[in-house]
Amino acid sequence: MLILGIETSCDETAASVVRDGRDILSNIVSSSIAKHAKYGGVVPEIATRHHVENIDTVINRSLKEARLAISNIDAVAVTEGPGLVAALLVGVSCARAMSYGLGKPLIAIDHLKAHLYSAVMKDGGPDFPFIGLVISGGHTRLYLVKDFNRFELVGDTLDDAVGEAYDKVAKILGLGYPGGPVVDALAKKGNPRAIRFTCKPVNNSLDFSFSGVKTAVLYYVREKGRIRKEDTCASFQESVLGVIVKNTLKAMETHKIKSLVVGGGVSANSRLREMMQREARYRGLKLYFPPLSLCSDNAAMVAGLGYRLYKYRGARVTWEIRYDN
C-alpha cells in the first residue's frame, strides 16, 4: 500500500511516499530554518509563507523521486497537530483537497506519535507495550505505548521543552540558532562537572521542567562575565539530559517495561544516545533510536504511521484539526 505523507507542523515543508509502512520511496524536506536564524527562533508567519510557496513543489518532487503518478497513491496522511496553527492549515488544506479530488482515504496523524514511529519503521520495533520518549523543540513527553493507536501520556514538560532550553542557552551564549547541534558540539570539548546546574523531576513525578536550569545559565553568565563556553554547554547538557534519562528509566520501572523508543529532533543528540545506550547495556533494555535522517521533522514518519492507522481503521478517517500545542 502506497501512502503519501505531508508534514507542515513547523518550519519544514515535507512530503514522502512510503510503501507498507516501512519502505521509504522518497522523503523530501524543504526547511525554512535559515530564514528564522536572525530572529533566534521560529517566526510563524515566515514558516507559513514558506509552506504556501513550496508545498506543491515538495509533493511533486516526492512523487517524481518515488517514480509514481499521483493516481498510484492509495491514501494521503497529513500531520493534524500539534504545531503552528497556520502552518498546519497549509498541509491539512492541501491534503484534504488531494483526498477529495482523487477519491482517496485521508488519514490524520499526531506529529509526536509519528516521531516515535520514525524510530521503528526501518528495522521493526519492540513488542507492545513500550515506553516512548519524544524530545523536540516544542515537546518533552513520555508515553506508555500499548499499540500504534493507543498512547497513554505519563510524563510531560510543565514549561520549556528541552529543545527550547537548548535554543535559549545558545542565545545566552551567543551561539546562534538552532541551539541543539552547536551546544552538543561544544559540550564534547567541555567538562560536564565544571559548573553545577540543577535540573530535577517535578515533585518527584515523571514530569519535566527546564525553565529553571535555563535561568541558572543566564545568571551564571551574567555573574561571571568571562566564561568558558565549552564547560557551560557541557554542564548544562549533562543536567538536562540527566533528568530525561532518570525520568525515562523511572517510567520503565514503574510500568515494568524493558523496551524504550526515542523520537524527535533532540534524539539526534550524541550525548543522550551515549547515556541511554550505557543504561540499556547495564539494565538489559531494548533501545530504539531513529536514524539521524528521520530525527527532525519529516513526512516519512507521517506516511509510515498513516499506514498503520489505516490498517487498524480500514476506512476513510474523519477528524477535525486541533489547535493545541
Sequence and secondary structure as in RCSB ss.txt:
>XXXX:A:sequence
MLILGIETSCDETAASVVRDGRDILSNIVSSSIAKHAKYGGVVPEIATRHHVENIDTVINRSLKEARLAISNIDA
VAVTEGPGLVAALLVGVSCARAMSYGLGKPLIAIDHLKAHLYSAVMKDGGPDFPFIGLVISGGHTRLYLVKDFNR
FELVGDTLDDAVGEAYDKVAKILGLGYPGGPVVDALAKKGNPRAIRFTCKPVNNSLDFSFSGVKTAVLYYVREKG
RIRKEDTCASFQESVLGVIVKNTLKAMETHKIKSLVVGGGVSANSRLREMMQREARYRGLKLYFPPLSLCSDNAA
MVAGLGYRLYKYRGARVTWEIRYDN
>XXXX:A:secstr
 EEEEEE SSSEEEEEEEETTTEEEEEEEEE HHHHGGGTS  HHHHHHHHHHHHHHHHHHHHHHHT  GGG  E
EEEEEESS HHHHHHHHHHHHHHHHHHT  EEEEEHHHHHHHHTTTTT    SSEEEEEESSS EEEEEEEETTE
EEEEEEBSS  HHHHHHHHHHHTT  SSHHHHHHHHHTTS TTSS      GGGSS B  HHHHHHHHHHHHHHS
S  HHHHHHHHHHHHHHHHHHHHHHHHHHTT  EEEEESGGGG HHHHHHHHHHHHHHT EEE   GGGTSS SH
HHHHHHHHHHHHH S          
